[in-house]
Amino acid sequence: MTTINTVFITASWFKRLIGSSDGEVQSSDKTPEVDDRMGFDGALEDSEVIGRSPLSYIAAGESVSSFVGKQIANKLAEYGLEDIEPDEWYPLEIPLAMLYDMNEEYGDVRMRNMGQNVPQHVEFPLELSEVDNALRAIDTAYHQNHRGSEIGSYEFQQEGESAGVMTCENPYPCEFDKGLIRGVAKKFANNPVEVEEIGEQCRSDGGQRCEYRVEWL
């Protein structure tokens, strides 16, 4: 299956992005717990994410605004994730806690925008050119950049020539996933893209999964 590889972002770029602040970021040695903040009920104790993923979240936040980018970097640092190396593995709960914090503090729209901007900061294989294949490749990329016994998945089922349903059964915030799906589809669609939540359950309401209908009109 075709895969998506996240772009290589150096640690020095990360430091330049943060820039100066009014004071030192107070970091914590304790890994944050996110079990009570997500509907997904997978155990995350052994779950890890490769460094280039949280670095791409910083870059995606910077695409929203320089303020958002710095807030993301600072929140990661508060949880003990700084001087990130792209090819090192880190506890998944740290970037998840950051994303849930950002969602609570800045709202759903900004979280969707952040997710939508992530595909701008990843490299897509040259042979990948169709929307449906790109949406299927999200799950492959997810498992390349995350590891653990219960990290969940993204499953895309096409319905017709220009529509399908994405099932997100993973620990990420709903609005982040909704934006990510839209961003990936827009990268390959020649026409407008619509993403609508259609499932009977939602992770933000304690459900195990979310379902989104995707149309590239």
Protein Blocks (a to p, Z undefined) as FASTA:
>chain_A
ZZdddddddfklmmmmnmpafbdcdddfbdcdfklmcfblcdfklgccdfklmmmmmmmm
mmmpmklmmmmmmmmmmnopahiafkbccdfklmmmmmmmmmmmnojklmmmmmmmmmmm
cccdfklmbfklmmmmmmmmmmmmggcjklopaddddedjkbccdddddfbdfklmmmmm
mmmmmmmpcbdcddddfbfbdfklopabdcdddddZZ
